[in-house]
Amino acid sequence: MQQRPKRYLGIRSEDRRPIQPREYGLLVAMGLALAILVARLWYLQVLHGEELAARAELVRTRLMRIAPPRGMIVDRAGRTLATNRTQIVISVLPDLLRRQPQRIPLVASRLNLAPEELHQLVMNPRINPYVPLVVQKGVSYQQAVELLESQYNLPEVEVSLQTMRWYPEGKVFAHVVGYVGQISDEELKAYRGETETASAADTSLITLHARYDGTDFVGKNGLERQYERYLHGIPGGEQVEVTPVGRRVRTLQQIEPTPGAKLVLTLDARLQRRAYELLQGHVGALVALDPRTGEVLACVSQPSFDPNLFVPRIPATVWRALLNDPRAPLNNRAIQSAYAPGSTIKPFFALAGLETGVLTTRTALTCPGGYQLGRRFFRCWRRHGFVDFYDSIAHSCDTFYYITGQKLGPERLAHWARAFGLGAATGIDLPHERKGLVPDPDWKRAVYKQPWFGGETLNYGIGQGYLLVTPLQMAVATMGIANRGVLYRPHLVRQIIAPNGEVLYTAQPEVIHRVRASQAHWDAVIAGMVQVVERGTARRAKLNGITVAGKTGSAEFRKGGKTHAWFIAFAPAENPRVALCVMAEEAGHGGEVAVPIATEWLKTFFGQTPENFISYEKAQARRAPPESAPLAARIRRVEAIAPHRRGHAPAGDAPR
Ligand SMILES: [Zn+2]
């Protein structure tokens, strides 16, 4: 018979049995756990009752981030180039679709989206699934009404008003202003690392939210990217009450975001538009600078693209079409394409010749239509006959520069090309600038494992061969001649202004290169360039009352194909206010294609200057009767610049 237990666990009578010694440990542990539970309950309910109640409240409220309005971008006269526009947008609630992915095809069909596309957007691990995700913008009122009417069976869809980036000038400024797009993982990491400074002690609503968020838009290209930190702004926050599925009921507390700063550009929208029109149909670029400061007045690359296509995201088909377009519309040819400069290099090597003593302003030769080197005959583009220093620039005699190049040699040619900033990035305030190439024998040995050949030096002298320059570099180098040696850094932003009106940044002219040469030699080269327009290869560039100095170029590109057409110019020659470069790929001769574009643009420039004043020169011309602004006056001006020119009237008549 079983012994009667002395002590009981007291749970069920039939289980009554004495506690075995090994069970004591278990009992102690259970008792201890119970004690801790009771203590915890007392702690929570009595000591922290209020706090707990507040926490329960938070279950039904949510802290929402308010993205800051992006800073505006305006031209030098305040014309809007990038702004934010309120429009009707359709969003989906990713959280709901993630929980019911079988509804994705239905929702997608109602929104005219491909189911796979919507699936991809919603499942993106980077997004916050509780924040409505914009899938369509610029929705018509009619479409919005239809969706709102059917919303009872589409709880995942929201119709709302939202501000989106808007580029009113579209294609005209696309390469310079750039565009925004949804932030990438790398960008989020990079921008957070840079800007997150909120301290742990600071618990205000704003600092609960990072300055950058996975739902943000950031500059992807152009100035939008370059000045992202200024344009972005500081987010605000709000505490809202939401329904269990995440729909907002009411706002409890709100802190307004701080908008981004405004960029005031150096560009003039009218000059930019004119350049865009003139280059239409060509593949090329126009860059115009104020030589007194380095301010970029116009910078156009053709063909172009509509930056509005990228906001909020570019459809895959459109993106592929842009990428596969053989004319590469996304490429900013002003800074990202490098070409042989052709004869536009001649004024620079003419100066090099004068400074090194290889040439004088009295150097002359007879051009028989080319130059014999060893067994090879290097052609001139025509049989020029007698050519002096000024003719060599005005009529672009290749023979003259084959010999000049040969006498200077590749090292000195490279030295002088680099002196004018070629072969190096100009440092313009845009991403992805190419630096081109200034070759020399060391470079060739390193890259091709070959020595430099004499024939290469000859081609170097006329801007053919390995030498590669961007249109921007040529505009900057032209500014160097216009300024007699001073090259300023080209820049696009004049001022950055905070929302409270405080000026955060004002651009100052910054010298990037200083070319030292005697005044007489600058005079001679500039006189040669004036004669290019007065009586040489760019006679179409003549303007009423304004002396234009220029140089044409026709760079060979493909054997048998058309040449790249170049024209560099500055004006007025005596007191330059603009330096420019026009380049059109495979368009033909510089004089026939690039010169008319530059001339029409210069007419716009001098007709209506960026400051809205007419030019001094134009005012003078208007004051005088038209017949009395004669050729003779222009010739005198040329003579004044070219004191070394042999004593006869150079303008108008054909050279010898
Ligand atoms: Zn010649």
Residues whose N, C-alpha, C, O or C-beta is under 5 A from the ligand:
A	BS01	ZN	C367 C380 R382 H384 C397 D398 T399
